[in-house]
Amino acid sequence: VCQVICSVSPTCRSSSAPKNDRIMENQYVEPIAELLRQVGLTEQITWQTQAIVLAGILLLSWLTAVLFRRLVIPALQKISSQTKVTWDDHLFKDEIMHDLCRLLPPLIWYVLLPVAFPDQPVLLSILRKGSLIYLIVAALVLVRSFLNTLYEISNEHETLRNRPLKGIYQMFKLIAVCIGGILIISILIDRDATSILAGLGASAAVLMLIFRDSILGLVAGVQLSANDMLRPGDWITMSKYGADGYVTEVSLTTVKVQNFDKTITTIPPYALVSDSFQNWRGMRECGGRRIKRSIAIDARTVRRCTAEEIARFRSLGYIGDEEPDEEAVNLRVFRGYLMHYLKGRQEIRQDLLQMVRMLQPTTEGIPIEVYCFTANTEWTAYERIQSALFDHLLATLPEFGLAVYQRPAGRDFRTEEETKA
């Protein structure tokens, strides 16, 4: 394609080229005209000769395309289907092969049109330019299909499947379209493509402004992929943009996140690099989801255990035999009971950190925090396990003489007579 384009470029052809082309074209046309005169169709090179030659060129291009689709494509696909690898099956699929077939007609037209119009340089130039433009457009369609196929192949590869490569392929498509546009403009105005590029270089600041998001998206996509910061399917949280859900698509200019309320949030890729976001992938890969929740204990209910309670708690294993009786405080025994309870739950990961701790006492009571990991990372299962754990915790508090701190409400100040009424 580049050789064909270069052959019509003003900088690539010498001044004697048109004369030589006409001599060569006449050498092809004269025998055709002589053959037509012998069969009695025409006596000179007229429009009838040109029409017959043009029809032959069109017929030849059509037959070439048909033969390529009926013979060459099935043969290539049969060979690729017999190989053990799968990437060649994608490269020789119908979409790419048909796009490749579209390159044949304009190539044949460009080569053979001088035979039909040897003495009409203006019309010939217009038709050959049209053939080149068609050829460039067909080549761009082929490049698009090829890049789409590469993206499909990368999605099937274990290492590349979870990489955000769609933005990079989109950038290659954009570059191909820009190059094709420059070549088409150079053909239409009969100028060298390098001079057009030089003119575009002078307006680089304007181009940078126009393609700012695309350039930033490409750089951000490379950083996200190289540092493995984001993959399609990751659960991310980014409160600045209201995103809390799964990544569905990572393109050149946007990252689409489907939130849990089924809304879609779009985030610029460079925002994920410049700002902070939370990725929950590690939780899913680990297979454990953290529970970190506390309840406030009323400080007035914290006391030493009685002799009967100490005996009962020792028999249940909540107080060790080596622990003296004077250290038996109901809040401390309750923390030990919770640790024993967590170790007996199958829904709790026993190989990950487990802890029941007392936080800094406040005016709202004494916070007791439970820190552990569930064995199921799904949201509904996680909430069910967490709710069941704290239901048991709240229901067990009275057995240890403890109560949850709760701010007094209006009914707490009502007298007994008012309550009965």
C-alpha positions as a printed Julia matrix, in Angstrom:
421×3 Matrix{Float64}:
   0.0     0.0     0.0
   2.82    2.38    0.9
   4.57    1.68   -2.42
   1.37    2.39   -4.32
   0.8     5.63   -2.42
   4.4     6.65   -2.9
   4.15    6.06   -6.64
   1.56    8.85   -7.02
   3.15   11.22   -4.52
   4.63   14.34   -6.18
   7.9    13.98   -4.3
   8.35   10.34   -5.26
   7.86   10.69   -9.05
  10.2    12.33  -11.49
   9.12   14.72  -14.22
   9.53   12.1   -16.92
   7.27    9.59  -15.17
   3.97   10.74  -16.8
   5.43   10.4   -20.29
   6.78    6.93  -19.54
   3.42    5.91  -18.05
   1.58    7.0   -21.16
   3.99    5.06  -23.37
   3.47    1.96  -21.25
  -0.29    2.43  -21.17
  -0.47    2.76  -24.95
   1.49   -0.46  -25.25
  -1.31   -2.22  -23.35
  -4.21   -0.44  -25.04
  -3.08   -0.79  -28.66
  -3.14   -4.63  -28.65
  -6.59   -4.59  -27.08
  -7.87   -2.16  -29.68
  -6.3    -4.2   -32.47
  -8.03   -7.33  -31.16
 -11.36   -5.49  -31.1
 -10.82   -4.26  -34.68
 -10.14   -7.8   -35.85
 -13.42   -9.05  -34.44
 -15.23   -6.07  -35.98
 -16.3    -4.36  -32.77
 -14.5    -1.04  -33.37
 -12.19    0.64  -35.81
 -10.3     2.89  -33.41
  -9.61    3.51  -29.78
 -12.91    5.01  -28.68
 -15.07    5.03  -25.62
 -16.29    1.57  -26.62
 -12.79    0.19  -26.17
 -12.44    1.95  -22.84
 -15.82    0.66  -21.69
 -14.93   -2.92  -22.58
 -11.53   -2.65  -20.86
 -13.12   -1.05  -17.8
 -15.72   -3.81  -17.64
 -12.92   -6.37  -17.86
 -11.07   -4.68  -15.0
 -14.18   -4.68  -12.83
 -14.89   -8.3   -13.72
 -11.31   -9.28  -12.9
 -11.44   -7.55   -9.5
 -14.78   -9.22   -8.71
 -13.52  -12.67   -9.73
 -10.35  -12.19   -7.69
 -12.37  -11.3    -4.59
 -14.74  -14.24   -5.12
 -11.89  -16.7    -5.62
 -10.16  -15.39   -2.51
 -13.32  -15.82   -0.44
 -14.29  -19.22   -1.87
 -10.85  -20.86   -2.13
  -8.11  -19.07   -0.19
 -10.06  -18.24    2.98
 -11.45  -21.77    3.52
  -7.99  -23.26    2.88
  -6.35  -20.96    5.44
  -9.08  -21.6     8.0
  -8.78  -25.36    7.5
  -5.03  -25.21    8.09
  -5.44  -23.05   11.22
  -8.11  -25.36   12.64
  -5.68  -28.3    12.55
  -3.07  -26.56   14.71
  -2.93  -26.96   18.49
  -2.81  -23.25   19.26
  -5.94  -21.11   19.22
  -4.58  -17.68   18.34
  -4.38  -18.52   14.62
  -8.08  -19.42   14.66
  -8.79  -15.82   15.7
  -6.45  -14.34   13.09
  -7.99  -16.34   10.23
 -11.62  -15.86   11.22
 -14.17  -14.59    8.69
 -14.15  -10.97    9.81
 -10.41  -10.45    9.28
 -10.3   -12.48    6.07
 -13.18  -10.55    4.53
 -11.56   -7.25    5.51
  -8.35   -8.48    3.89
 -10.3    -9.4     0.77
 -11.47   -5.78    0.45
  -7.88   -4.74   -0.31
  -7.78   -6.67   -3.6
 -10.25   -4.67   -5.77
  -8.66   -1.22   -5.23
  -5.19   -2.67   -5.85
  -6.35   -4.16   -9.16
  -8.09   -0.93  -10.1
  -5.04    1.15   -9.35
  -2.76   -1.06  -11.44
  -5.05   -1.6   -14.44
  -6.94    1.7   -14.76
  -4.17    3.23  -16.93
  -4.99    0.55  -19.52
  -8.57    1.84  -19.83
  -7.79    5.58  -19.83
  -4.4     6.12  -21.49
  -5.25    9.47  -23.09
  -7.3    11.01  -20.27
  -4.81   11.94  -17.55
  -7.24   14.07  -15.55
  -9.9    11.37  -15.29
  -7.24    8.73  -14.69
  -5.75   10.77  -11.84
  -9.15   11.17  -10.2
  -9.95    7.47  -10.48
  -6.54    6.39   -9.17
  -6.87    8.78   -6.24
 -10.26    7.32   -5.49
  -8.77    3.81   -5.61
  -6.02    4.83   -3.18
  -8.5     6.41   -0.78
 -10.63    3.27   -0.91
  -7.51    1.21   -0.31
  -6.55    3.28    2.75
 -10.06    3.03    4.22
 -10.07   -0.75    3.67
  -6.65   -0.97    5.33
  -7.95    0.97    8.35
 -10.9    -1.41    8.65
  -8.46   -4.33    8.53
  -6.29   -2.75   11.26
  -9.39   -2.25   13.44
 -10.41   -5.89   13.04
  -6.85   -7.04   13.71
  -6.63   -5.02   16.95
 -10.04   -6.3    18.07
  -8.8    -9.83   17.48
  -5.65   -9.17   19.49
  -7.85   -7.95   22.33
  -9.88  -11.17   22.17
  -6.69  -13.25   22.2
  -5.34  -11.33   25.21
  -8.64  -11.9    27.06
  -8.15  -15.66   26.67
  -4.57  -15.53   27.97
  -4.31  -16.17   31.71
  -1.66  -13.51   32.28
  -3.23  -10.79   30.11
  -6.89  -11.54   30.82
  -7.19   -9.21   33.79
  -5.03   -6.42   32.4
  -6.73   -3.16   31.33
  -5.48   -3.39   27.72
  -8.55   -2.03   25.98
  -7.35    1.56   26.29
  -3.99    0.69   24.72
  -5.67   -0.98   21.74
  -7.95    2.02   21.36
  -4.89    4.26   21.26
  -3.42    2.17   18.44
  -6.69    2.53   16.55
  -6.59    6.29   17.03
  -3.01    6.46   15.75
  -3.96    4.36   12.69
  -6.92    6.64   11.93
  -4.71    9.74   12.22
  -2.13    8.25    9.84
  -4.86    7.23    7.4
  -6.38   10.71    7.53
  -3.02   12.32    6.79
  -2.46   10.0     3.81
  -5.93   10.71    2.42
  -5.4    14.47    2.74
  -1.98   14.2     1.04
  -3.6    12.32   -1.87
  -6.42   14.83   -2.27
  -4.17   17.92   -2.29
  -1.22   16.29   -4.13
   1.18   17.03   -1.29
   3.73   14.88    0.45
   2.57   13.4     3.76
   5.76   14.58    5.49
   4.95   18.21    4.73
   1.52   17.76    6.29
   3.13   16.23    9.37
   5.49   19.21    9.55
   2.51   21.53    9.48
   0.82   19.55   12.23
   3.98   19.8    14.31
   3.58   23.57   14.34
   0.13   23.15   15.88
   1.22   20.56   18.44
  -0.16   22.65   21.31
  -3.64   22.6    19.75
  -3.43   18.84   19.15
  -2.32   18.28   22.73
  -5.37   20.2    23.91
  -7.73   18.27   21.63
  -6.35   14.83   22.53
  -5.59   15.66   26.17
  -7.95   13.05   27.63
  -6.76   10.39   25.2
  -3.09   11.0    25.99
  -3.68   11.07   29.74
  -5.84    7.97   29.43
  -3.11    6.12   27.55
  -0.46    7.0    30.13
  -2.82    6.11   32.99
  -3.74    2.82   31.31
  -0.08    1.86   31.03
   0.49    2.7    34.69
  -2.6     0.81   35.84
  -1.54   -2.23   33.82
   2.15   -2.12   34.74
   1.47   -1.73   38.47
  -1.51   -4.13   38.42
  -3.63   -1.51   40.18
  -6.93   -2.28   38.47
  -8.52   -5.15   36.59
 -11.94   -5.62   35.01
 -14.13   -7.31   37.61
 -12.44   -5.68   40.62
 -14.59   -4.21   43.36
 -13.4    -0.66   43.96
 -14.58    2.16   46.19
 -13.92    5.8    45.27
 -16.1     8.13   47.31
 -14.94   11.23   45.41
 -16.76   10.01   42.29
 -19.49    8.07   44.08
 -18.16    4.74   42.86
 -18.76    1.59   44.89
 -19.05   -1.52   42.76
 -17.42   -3.7    40.13
 -15.27   -2.47   37.24
 -16.96   -3.47   34.0
 -14.76   -1.74   31.42
 -11.4     0.04   31.27
 -11.15    2.06   28.04
  -8.93    4.86   26.77
 -10.95    7.71   28.26
 -13.22    6.17   30.92
 -13.4     3.46   33.55
 -16.94    2.17   34.01
 -18.0     0.99   37.47
 -21.36   -0.68   38.05
 -22.44    0.22   41.56
 -24.4    -2.12   43.78
 -27.55   -0.06   43.17
 -27.14   -0.89   39.43
 -26.11    2.64   38.51
 -23.04    3.26   36.32
 -20.22    5.58   37.4
 -17.59    6.7    34.88
 -14.16    7.73   36.12
 -11.28    9.16   34.05
  -8.37    6.68   34.08
  -5.86    9.34   35.13
  -8.01   10.06   38.22
  -7.33    6.52   39.44
  -3.6     7.21   39.2
  -3.57   10.7    40.69
  -6.21   10.13   43.39
  -6.68    7.37   45.94
  -9.19    4.53   45.59
  -9.84    1.31   47.47
  -9.56   -2.01   45.65
 -11.14   -5.03   47.35
  -9.4    -7.58   45.13
  -7.05   -8.67   47.92
 -10.03   -9.57   50.09
 -11.48  -11.75   47.36
  -8.17  -13.45   46.56
  -7.56  -14.08   50.26
 -10.99  -15.66   50.65
 -11.77  -13.87   53.9
 -13.77  -10.71   54.54
 -13.08   -8.71   57.64
 -15.48   -8.07   60.49
 -14.5    -5.04   62.53
 -17.39   -3.88   64.65
 -17.78   -2.84   68.26
 -20.52   -2.45   70.84
 -20.54   -0.06   73.81
 -20.78   -1.69   77.24
 -22.37    0.24   80.09
 -19.48    0.95   82.5
 -21.78    0.67   85.51
 -22.28   -3.05   84.83
 -18.57   -3.92   84.93
 -17.74   -5.69   88.25
 -15.88   -8.59   89.8
 -17.43  -12.0    89.42
 -19.03  -13.7    92.38
 -17.78  -17.03   93.73
 -20.67  -18.86   92.04
 -19.92  -17.18   88.71
 -16.22  -17.97   89.0
 -16.95  -21.64   89.6
 -19.35  -21.79   86.68
 -17.01  -19.94   84.31
 -14.08  -22.19   85.3
 -16.14  -25.27   84.57
 -16.98  -23.88   81.13
 -13.35  -23.01   80.4
 -13.83  -19.26   80.25
 -11.42  -18.76   83.18
  -8.09  -20.57   83.25
  -7.07  -22.66   86.23
  -3.95  -20.56   86.7
  -5.91  -17.29   86.78
  -6.51  -16.02   90.34
 -10.05  -15.33   91.49
  -9.38  -11.66   92.25
  -8.72  -11.02   88.52
 -12.02  -12.5    87.44
 -13.92   -9.47   86.07
 -17.09  -10.09   84.13
 -15.96   -7.96   81.16
 -12.68   -9.84   80.95
 -14.44  -13.2    81.14
 -16.83  -12.06   78.45
 -13.92  -11.25   76.09
 -12.49  -14.71   76.72
 -15.86  -16.26   75.99
 -16.09  -14.4    72.67
 -12.64  -15.67   71.63
 -13.73  -19.21   72.49
 -16.94  -18.68   70.54
 -15.12  -17.39   67.43
 -12.81  -20.41   67.37
 -15.81  -22.72   67.3
 -17.58  -21.06   64.35
 -17.06  -22.68   60.94
 -18.01  -19.44   59.16
 -14.97  -17.7    60.69
 -11.54  -18.14   59.12
  -9.33  -19.77   61.77
  -6.08  -19.14   59.86
  -6.54  -15.37   59.86
  -6.33  -12.87   62.68
  -8.95  -13.1    65.45
  -9.17  -10.6    68.26
 -11.6    -9.28   70.86
 -10.28   -6.08   72.37
 -11.37   -3.21   74.58
 -11.02    0.25   73.06
 -10.61    3.58   74.8
 -13.54    4.17   77.19
 -15.64    7.17   76.26
 -18.7     8.96   77.53
 -20.72    6.57   75.37
 -19.5     3.52   77.3
 -16.67    0.98   76.95
 -16.3    -0.19   73.31
 -15.62   -3.91   72.85
 -14.46   -4.61   69.3
 -14.65   -7.94   67.48
 -11.98   -8.38   64.79
 -12.09  -11.49   62.58
 -12.6   -12.69   58.99
 -15.51  -14.59   57.5
 -14.92  -17.6    55.25
 -17.41  -16.28   52.67
 -16.7   -12.99   50.89
 -20.11  -12.58   49.25
 -21.97   -9.55   50.55
 -25.22  -11.24   51.61
 -23.44  -14.18   53.26
 -21.03  -11.79   54.99
 -23.86   -9.69   56.43
 -25.7   -12.81   57.59
 -22.64  -14.13   59.45
 -21.9   -10.75   61.0
 -25.5   -10.23   62.12
 -25.7   -13.71   63.64
 -22.45  -13.11   65.52
 -23.61   -9.87   67.1
 -27.09  -11.22   67.78
 -25.45  -13.9    69.9
 -23.14  -11.34   71.5
 -26.0    -9.07   72.57
 -28.11  -11.97   73.81
 -25.23  -13.37   75.9
 -24.34  -10.14   77.71
 -26.86  -10.59   80.57
 -25.32  -13.98   81.45
 -22.16  -12.1    82.43
 -23.99   -9.32   84.24
 -23.27   -6.82   81.46
 -25.52   -4.43   79.56
 -25.2    -2.38   76.4
 -24.86    1.36   76.84
 -27.78    3.26   75.36
 -28.61    6.9    75.6
 -31.81    7.51   77.57
 -34.88    8.15   75.46
 -38.1     9.97   76.36
 -39.79    6.87   77.77
 -36.86    6.32   80.16
 -37.92    9.44   82.09
 -41.56    8.43   82.4
 -42.82    7.42   85.82
 -44.1     3.93   86.57
 -47.7     5.2    86.65
 -47.27    6.85   83.24
 -45.79    3.7    81.79
 -48.7     1.57   83.02
 -51.2     4.1    81.68
